[in-house]
Amino acid sequence: MAKIIVKMRKEVKEKIVDICNEFNNQPGELINVLHKTQDYLGYLPAEVQELIAEQLHIPTAKVYGVVSFYSFFSMTPKGKHPISVCLGTACYVRGAEKVLDAFKKELNLEVGETTPDGMFSLTCLRCVGACGLAPVAMVGDKVYGRLAPAAVKDIVNEYRAMEAGK
């Protein structure tokens, strides 16, 4: 385990140790530690999970189990503009799968992948809580409702233009 942790940059390791210390290294604070660590790093790779397990004095398998169970947590880096398509019942029956296919085609991605430039990543959700706007997708925290597959290209281009304008 120590070999993997050594690969981490010193400042990253120190920050994760600080986060664990903020929660008094209490095993019951695992989800809070994971949230704060993911906010800092953007994702939770294996070596980070191992360090958290070490700091909280719990098995790495327990950390991995929590990270892999909750869809909020990610073990791979997310894009700068993460796209999440809702596949809950209301969205699904109103065509969310076609919206998802349009995002896949426009970005040349599969679910769980990130574009090579790191700008977009694509995931699915079970419910956004905006069923009246179905089908729904989110880009970051912005909700797009009543989506048609034809609107996907414009949404992606909106973010590309925003990045180009910087």
N, C-alpha and C positions, 0 to 999 in steps of 0.2 A: 504494500500500500504506500509506503513512504516514497518509493521510486516515482510513482505517478504524481504525487503531491509536489515533489521537487521540481517537476516540469512547469508548474504554475509560476507565473511572474510573482516576485516577492510581494509587490504592492497588492496584487489580487488576493494572494493568500492572507496577508495581514488584514485586508478589508473583510474577508469572509470570517476570519477569527474574531474581528471586532463585532460583526453582526451577531455571531453566536454568543459572544460575551454580553451584548445588549440584552439578550433574552436569558441571561444567567446560565447558559449552556443547559437549559432544561429540556429534556426529551419531549415534554408536552408542548413545547413551543416550535416543534419541527415545521409545521406549516407556515408559521410566521417567519421563521428563519429562511425557508425556501422562497417565500414571496419576496422578502427583502433582498435576498441574494439574486434572484432572477431580475428584480428591478435594477440592480446594480450591473449585472453581467449581460442580461438579455436572454440567458438560457442557463441550463443546469447540466453541464457535461459530467461524465463519470468521475473525473478527478475532483470536481467540486463536491459532488455527492459524498465521495469518500472522506473528504476533509470535514464536511458537516457531520457525518456519522462519527468521526473521531472526536470532534469537539463536543458533541452531545452525548457521547458514550453510548451509542446505539449501533446495532448492526447496519452495515451498508445496505443490506437487502431491504431493511425497513425503509430507509430513505428512498431507495430505488422504487419500492412498492408504492410509496406515496406519490412520487414524481410521475410514475407511469400510469397511476390510476386517475389522477386529476388532469383533465384536458387543458387546464390553464397553464400547467407547467410544460416546459419544452426542454428536450435534451439536445436540440439542434438550434443554431442561431436563427432568429427570425429576421425577416427583412425590415428595413426602415419603415415600410408601410405594410404591416401585416394585414392580409385580407382573410376574413372569416365568413364563410357562407353558411347560413342557418339551414339545417336539414331537419328541423323539427317538423311535426306533423302538418301544421298549417302551411309552412313554407314549402314543404315537400309536395303537397297536393296542388300547390299553385305554381309549380314549375321550378323549384330551387335547383333541381338536378341539372336542368338545362342552363341555368345561370352559372352553376359550378363548371359545367363543361365549357361555357364561353370563357370563363376566367382561365381555365386550363389551356385552352387554345390560344388566347390572347397573350398569355405569359409564357407559353411553352413549358408548363410545370405540371407536376402531379401534386396531389394533396400531400402536405408535409414537406414540400421542397421550397427552396429559396432561389430566386433568380441569381445568376452568376455575379451580377453587379451589386447584390445585396439590397436592392431596392424593395422587392416584393417577396412575401412568402404567402403560401396558401394553406388554409386549414378549414375544417368544418366545425360547426357548433351544433348542439342539440336544440337550443332555444335561446333567442336573444330577448324574448319577452315583449316583442313588438308584432304579435301575431296578426293584428289588424292591418299591418303594412306588408304582409307576406306577398311574395318572397323577399327576404331581407339578407343583406350582406353588410359587413362592417369593414371599413378600412381604418385601422387604428381604432379610435373611439367614435368615429363618425358612422352613423347608420344610414344606409341607403335602402329605402323601401319601395315596394311595388316594382321590383326590378324585372326588366325584360332582358333576355340575353343580348339584344341589340345595344343596350345601354352600357354594357361592360367595357367596350372599347373606349367610350368617352370617359368613363370613370378612371381607367388606367391612364389614359392620355392626360387627364387633369393632374394626376400626381407626377407624371413624367414632365409636364410643362412647369409645374411648381419647382421641381428639382433643377430643371434647365435654367430657370429664372434666378437661381441663387447665385 
